[in-house]
Amino acid sequence: MNDWGASVYGDPCRECGYNWTISLADAVSLVANLPFDYSGLLEGRSGREQHPDLTWSVTGYVSHVADNLRIWAERLMGVVEGAPHLVGLYDENKLADARNYRDIAIQAAVWSLTRSVDDWLRSVEASPDSGVVLVHPERGELTLSDVVLSNAHDALHHQLDIERTVRDPGQ
């Protein structure tokens, strides 16, 4: 098991409390429930809410989680389909600028999240844990479990950013 997440964020995560020893099944379930959990948080919100201490608006965080899951689904399916195991880096802030998170409607972001979760779940199901190893330039070798745990952490961490923002938007 790769300890990148625990070494960077702490175990449990210093900010969100995520425990890196969560089971694979529980991590998959956490991701599977994202559209429902996020939709509940976003009810009656414009998506433009932004906490003064955070980088993105609520819509930006939903869009980021959707993009992150989609990217990891692509990476997993690439390896399953015979692609090289080395995956490329991406800069989340440059992606946010390129996609113009500021102007994405919250409804569109939630739709995108739902699609990304579905694709991610299919890619995880297609990736037998015993055989899939991705090589990340910064994180090293990542098994399916490593990818799932990291993706679940990202989603939970940003869910808490969204919760914090809707409690105190600071607009």
CORQUI-V517937 format. One record per pair of residues at least 6 apart in sequence whose C-alpha atoms are under 7 Angstrom apart, sorted by the first residue. I is the first residue (numbers start at 1). J is the second residue. D is the distance in Angstrom with one decimal. If there is no record, write none. Layout:
BEGIN
I_J_D + I_J_D
END
This chain:
BEGIN
1_146_6.5 + 2_142_6.3 + 2_146_6.2 + 4_139_6.0 + 5_150_6.5 + 6_20_6.5 + 11_19_5.8 + 11_20_6.1 + 12_18_5.2 + 12_19_4.5 + 12_20_6.5 + 13_19_6.6 + 16_157_5.5 + 16_160_6.8 + 18_153_6.3 + 20_149_6.8 + 24_145_6.3 + 27_148_6.6 + 27_149_6.0 + 27_152_5.6 + 28_148_6.8 + 30_152_6.4 + 31_117_6.8 + 31_152_5.8 + 32_117_6.3 + 35_110_6.9 + 35_113_6.5 + 35_114_5.5 + 41_163_6.8 + 46_106_6.7 + 47_57_6.7 + 47_58_5.0 + 47_59_4.7 + 47_106_5.1 + 48_57_5.5 + 48_58_6.1 + 48_59_6.4 + 49_57_5.4 + 49_58_5.7 + 49_165_6.7 + 49_166_6.9 + 49_169_5.4 + 49_171_6.7 + 50_56_6.4 + 50_57_4.2 + 50_58_6.2 + 50_165_5.9 + 50_169_5.2 + 50_170_6.6 + 50_171_6.5 + 51_165_4.9 + 51_168_6.5 + 51_169_4.7 + 51_170_5.3 + 52_170_5.8 + 58_162_5.6 + 59_101_6.9 + 59_104_6.9 + 59_106_5.3 + 59_109_6.4 + 60_101_5.1 + 60_102_6.6 + 61_158_6.3 + 62_109_6.0 + 62_110_6.8 + 62_113_6.9 + 63_101_6.8 + 63_109_5.3 + 63_113_7.0 + 65_155_5.9 + 66_112_6.1 + 66_113_4.3 + 66_116_5.5 + 69_116_5.9 + 69_117_6.6 + 69_120_6.0 + 69_151_6.8 + 70_116_5.1 + 70_119_6.9 + 70_120_6.4 + 73_119_6.4 + 73_120_4.7 + 73_123_5.4 + 75_87_6.7 + 76_123_6.1 + 76_127_6.8 + 77_123_5.6 + 79_85_5.8 + 80_127_6.2 + 85_133_6.7 + 85_134_4.8 + 85_135_5.6 + 86_134_6.0 + 86_135_4.5 + 86_136_6.1 + 87_134_6.7 + 87_135_6.1 + 87_136_5.5 + 88_136_7.0 + 127_144_7.0 + 129_143_6.8 + 129_144_5.2 + 129_145_6.7 + 132_143_5.8 + 132_144_5.9 + 133_141_6.3 + 133_142_5.4 + 133_143_4.6 + 133_144_6.7 + 134_141_5.7 + 134_142_5.0 + 134_143_6.4 + 135_141_4.5 + 135_142_6.1
END
